[in-house]
């Protein structure tokens, strides 16, 4: 396995979305734009095949989000998710400070992984929300 700090092709990204069961494919133009606009990307390959990915997005100064942490289903539970998170965590250590806001939305049971990297529930006085459609 090989780890690269670069974005995969939009086609490989979409294939991994399906192989990891994270969700369906995105339109290729949108996937390309999303990957290009990432602050940091970690891609894991087995030969030529993309088997893992994690991205950091945000404004590069105050607000950051971890997104698209995914591992192909047949490679899950082998430590690849931890490896991805360790690399994202190293990037955060170099590019953020105590005033930074670092967030993510997790699918269960992946929240157990993220807790190991300092993420926790938002607490009683906050709520996480997701806007699905335009008003």
N, C-alpha and C positions, 0 to 999 in steps of 0.2 A: 504494500500500500504506500501511496505517496501523497503527501500533503502539499498543496500549493496555495499561496496567498494571492489568488487571482480568481476572477469570475469565470465560470464556465460559459459555454454557449447557451443561448436561450433554449435551444432544443434539448441539451443535456439537462438543464435546469427543469424543464417541463417533464422530462422522462423521470427524473428523480422525484419530483412531486408525486408522480403516480406510484413509483416503486416504494416510496416511504409511507404511502397512505396519508400524506399531509393534506392532500386535496387534488383537485383537478388541474389541468394545465391552464396557463395564462396565455392570452394572445401574445404571439411572438414579439411584436413591436413593444408591448408593455413589459414583457419579461426582459427584453434587451435594455430598455430604458431603466428599469429597476436595478438591474445588475450593474449598469454603468454608473448609476447615481449612488451606489453603496459607498460608505466611508471605508469599509474593510470587508473582505470576503475571504473565507477559508473554504477550500474545496479539497475533498479527499477522493482519490482515485485508486481503483484496483485495475492496474493496466491502463487501458484507455477508457474504462467505464467510471463515470462519476457515481460514487456510492455514498457521499456525505457532503454536507454544506452547512455553513452558518454565515449570516451577514449582520453587519452593524450599519444602521442607517441613522440619519439625524442631521442636525445643523452644524455639527462639528465643533460646537462651542459649549452649549448648555444642555440641549436635549438629545438623547441617544436612545435607540431601541435595538434590541436583539430580535432578529427575525429569521425565518426560514431555516431554523436549525432542524435538519432532517438527515436521516440515515436510511438507506435502502433496507427494506424489511428483512431480507436475508442476511444482512450484516448487523442488525440491531443486537444489543446486549453483548457487544464485543469491545466496548470501551471507546468506540469512535465518537460518540456524542460527547464523552468527557474530553477527548482530545480536542475536538472543535471548541468546546467551551473554554478549555485552558488557553487556547490561542486567542479567543475573543477577550478573555479576562486579561491576558498580557497586553493586548492592544489598549484596553480601558485603562490599565495602570499607567501607560505612557501618555495617554491623550485626554484624560479626564482628571477632575479633582473633586474635592468634597462639595463643591457647589453644583456639580453636574447632576442631571436627572437622567437615570438609566432605567429603562422600562422594558417590559415584554408582556405579551399575552401568550399563555401556555395552554396547550392541549394536555389534558390529563391522560396518562400518568407522568408526562414529561416534567411536570412541576417539581417532582422529586429530584430530578437532575439539577434544575435551576436553583433550588434551595441550597445546594452544595456550593454554589458560586455567589452566595450573598443575596439572592432574590428572596423576597418574602411577600406575603399578602399585604395589600395596601392598608389594612387596618380599618377600624370602626368609623373613623371620621373621613374616609376617602372611599371612592368606588371606582372600579375600572369600568369603562364603557366603550362600546364599539358602535360607530355609525355605519350602517349597512347601505343606505341609499340616500340620494339627494332628497331634500324636502321640497 
